[in-house]
Amino acid sequence: MSLKKRLLSVLVLLSVLVCTTTYTDYKNTIEPAEVPLAAFMAKDTLYFWYADAALTGYLESVCLDYYEQTGYRVTPILHSGLEYLEDINEASVRSDEVPDLIVMSNDSLEKAYLAGLASEIWDTMNLYNMASYPQTALDAVTYKDRQVAYPFYYETSALLFNKTYLQEHAENLIEAEADTQTAEAAEEAIENASSQEEALEAVDAIEHTEFTEEELAAEAEQAIDTLVPSTIDDILAFADTYDAPEQVEAVFKWDVSDIFYNYFVVGNYINVGGINGDDAAQIDIYNDNTISCMRYYQDLNQFFSIDTKTSDYDSIIQEFIDGKIVYTIATTDAIAKIEAAKAEGGFVSAEGETYEYAVTAVPNLNETLSTRSLSVTYGVVVNGYSEKKEIANDFAKFLTYDKADNLYERTGKASAKLNASYENDNLNGFMAEYKKSVPMPKMLETSNFWVQLEICFAKIWSGEDENAQLQGLSEQIMLQITGGE
């Protein structure tokens, strides 16, 4: 996923925001009882706008299921482009086919709500709570204490690693430990022997631990958990001792040019907009912890020399598939790419054995500096201009709650719902990171923050002073929000 491309798609369009406060408040606060069913029956089709073609087949299937169960028609309309919100606004005020439902990312919700394009959801069955969705998802779709979207699917980054390499490393460690124990026992026997003959007899009597292939594999499987890193320091220690196969070119490599894959470094200590990402009074970018995190990040360049100008996520995932990387930072799409490669006979070792892989939450930097990744939550919004809110809310619940289980298999999108079932258990690793991730904020004033932070990361990675860069970024963002220094 490229955050730069995503940001371009949600540029602030003034025409979207041209609406009166009175009309917006009316549209967003209208109660279910005020919408007569006859209004829906007069126009018996809901129009559902979305921008990602990967959803097409899935949405068509869900819409058909909904029609068969309720008799109400929902027509999905693919409409992509940089002017997505502007086009929705135009259709809402000028078209007979008002977009009743809209898929949009959580960072667009302030724009949409202020333009009257998003209304508070009707969770009449109290399904959208922490029992069914992580707090991250609920925060992402909340604006000014109102839940204005149904959480649909999410994207975040997590640690992807080659489990086969860790298995082999564990086996080597187990055999090395057995050899060490034998050598220590032999040394002790020689020291305690009263004669050379006695020493030879004592050494001959020592039993060296021998493993069958199955026993060694079983021992290593149990030891792998201890090799899964809890900190980046653990990865550095692993790199120091790892006897890498010939095809391995890097122990740890990720796309250092894209803030979406870098944000974990400072994510636990930067605050842009508070919990819901909508409070301009809560901005904290320049502090002791962010300075320490960025200093640590800069030091990583000494261990993992990655060129920000040539760093590319797709090529790095391909290198992982080719067995050239042990650890990387990946988004949920990596699972589908790996499985597709396996289906075509790829993702195999030099000996022709298929690799195993796993996903876990991004490690902390060290024992004192914690990490949190960035996340984007895509929600289903009920348009404030819709005259069919009752049925629109019902369909939104049907889509995001009732039909969540097969979303990834059909679309490659990870459901925001807790305990959604997956054919591939590795999606649970991404959910673990999503639970603790930082949702993208919604504030219009900070819409360029991510581009500026990405530039800041690039400069620090290449050696510029982290203190000065963070201070400059903080001052710029505060100037945008307050209008003064």
PyMOL commands that set and color helices and strands:
alter all, ss='L'
color gray80, all
select helices_A, chain A and resi 3-9+14-17+21-29+32-34+37-42+53-70+84-94+106-114+135-140+163-192+196-205+213-227+232-241+259-265+288-303+313-321+333-343+389-402+407-411+427-436+444-446+449-461+466-482
alter helices_A, ss='H'
color red, helices_A
select strands_A, chain A and resi 45-50+73-78+101-105+142-143+146-147+150-162+250-252+271-272+283-284+325-331+357-360+374-382+414-415+438-439
alter strands_A, ss='S'
color yellow, strands_A
deselect
rebuild
show_as cartoon
